[in-house]
Each structure stands twice: as C-alpha cells, then as structure tokens.
Amino acid sequence: MKLEIGQNIDNTRVRLNFRKGDYRPNYMPSYEINATKADEFVSKYNEQSSKLKKVTLLSVIISTIFGGIIGSSLKGKFWLPTGIITGIFAGLGIGAAISSNKKNKLMDEYGVKQFQAK
C-alpha cells in the first residue's frame, strides 16, 4: 500500500490516504498535512516504506540463521525447529519496531496528524 494525497481539507491542509490495493485492512486511518509539504512527505514516505520492507526481510533472515545456529548447538531434535521459528518471530518483531520508529519520526518531522472528521 502506498500513501497518496487526497482531497483538500481547507486552504492550507490536505488529506493523505493509503492507496487501495489487494490487501485492505478493515480500518486504515487517514492523515492530514500542510498542503505545501504534502508532495515531499508522500515521496519520502513511500521511498522509506520500500526500504523498510527490505530491512524487515533482512532482519528475519539474520534472526532465523542465528536461531538455527543456537538451536542446532543444543541437544535434541526439538531445539533446531524451535530456534528457527523463534528467529523468524524475532526478526519480524525487530523489523516492525524499526519500521514504526522510522515512520513516526518522519510523520513528526512533517507535522502529520491523524485526520479527525468534524
């Protein structure tokens, strides 16, 4: 999903919406931003989103490898699959935390707020 500029809220603010795709959650919040900063923010947000997907994938791969190594060093057949599965979940958690932090910093930098219909 990508972020795109929506309709004007007033003379100085515009609404930001997520472009609908194959994956649509039940609730997807809209945001508002100063109209003069909207193009730059959307461009940076979408570029960052693409990079953060790669970071998450890399963290899953690295965590899975470490989980497998740790699991294989322990005695018993049970530990290797447990280490791999734990590594996958750890990698997803790390990737999600990094993504959330980076996106929140970018939104704070541009003064983006959740849209509240009045």
C-alpha positions in Angstrom: 0.0 0.0 0.0 1.2 3.5 -0.8 0.3 6.8 0.6 -1.2 9.4 -1.7 -2.6 12.9 -1.5 -6.3 13.1 -1.2 -8.8 16.0 -1.2 -8.3 19.4 0.4 -9.5 19.8 3.9 -9.2 23.6 3.8 -7.0 26.2 2.1 -3.8 25.1 4.0 -4.3 21.4 4.7 -4.8 18.3 2.6 -5.8 14.7 3.4 -3.4 11.8 3.0 -4.9 8.4 2.2 -3.5 4.9 1.6 -4.0 3.7 -2.0 -6.2 0.7 -2.0 -4.6 -2.5 -3.3 -5.1 -6.2 -3.0 -4.6 -6.0 0.8 -7.0 -3.8 2.6 -7.4 -3.9 6.3 -10.8 -3.2 7.8 -9.7 0.2 9.1 -7.0 2.3 7.6 -6.6 5.8 9.1 -6.3 9.0 7.0 -3.9 11.7 7.9 -3.7 15.5 7.4 -0.7 17.6 6.5 0.1 21.2 5.4 -0.5 21.4 1.6 2.9 22.9 0.9 4.7 19.8 2.5 2.4 17.1 1.1 4.3 16.2 -2.1 7.7 16.0 -0.4 6.3 13.9 2.5 4.4 11.4 0.3 7.5 10.9 -1.8 9.8 10.3 1.2 7.2 8.1 3.0 6.8 5.8 0.0 10.5 5.6 -0.6 11.2 4.9 3.1 8.4 2.2 3.1 10.1 0.3 0.3 13.4 0.4 2.1 11.9 -0.7 5.4 10.4 -3.8 3.8 13.9 -4.8 2.8 15.2 -4.1 6.3 12.5 -6.3 7.8 13.2 -9.1 5.4 16.9 -8.9 6.2 16.3 -8.9 9.9 14.1 -12.0 9.5 16.8 -13.8 7.6 19.6 -12.9 10.0 17.5 -13.8 13.1 16.4 -17.1 11.5 20.1 -18.0 10.8 21.1 -17.1 14.4 18.1 -19.0 15.8 19.0 -22.1 13.7 22.6 -21.9 14.9 21.6 -21.6 18.5 19.0 -24.4 18.1 21.5 -26.7 16.4 24.0 -26.3 19.2 21.6 -27.5 21.8 21.0 -31.2 22.3 17.7 -32.7 21.0 15.7 -32.7 17.7 13.2 -30.2 19.2 15.6 -27.3 19.5 16.5 -26.7 15.9 13.0 -26.0 14.6 12.2 -24.1 17.8 15.3 -21.9 17.2 14.3 -21.2 13.6 10.7 -20.4 14.5 11.8 -18.1 17.3 14.3 -16.4 14.9 11.5 -15.7 12.4 9.3 -14.1 15.0 12.2 -12.1 16.5 13.1 -10.8 13.0 9.6 -9.8 12.3 9.4 -8.0 15.7 12.7 -6.2 15.1 11.7 -5.2 11.6 8.3 -3.9 12.8 9.8 -1.9 15.6 12.4 -0.3 13.3 9.6 0.5 10.7 7.3 2.0 13.3 10.0 4.2 14.7 11.2 5.5 11.4 7.7 6.2 10.1 6.7 8.0 13.3 9.9 10.2 13.1 9.1 11.1 9.5 5.5 12.0 10.4 6.6 14.1 13.4 9.2 15.9 11.2 6.5 17.0 8.7 3.7 17.6 11.3 1.4 14.9 10.0 -1.6 14.2 12.2 -4.4 11.7 12.1 -7.4 13.1 10.3 -10.5 13.6 12.5 -13.7 14.2 10.6 -15.7 17.0 12.2 
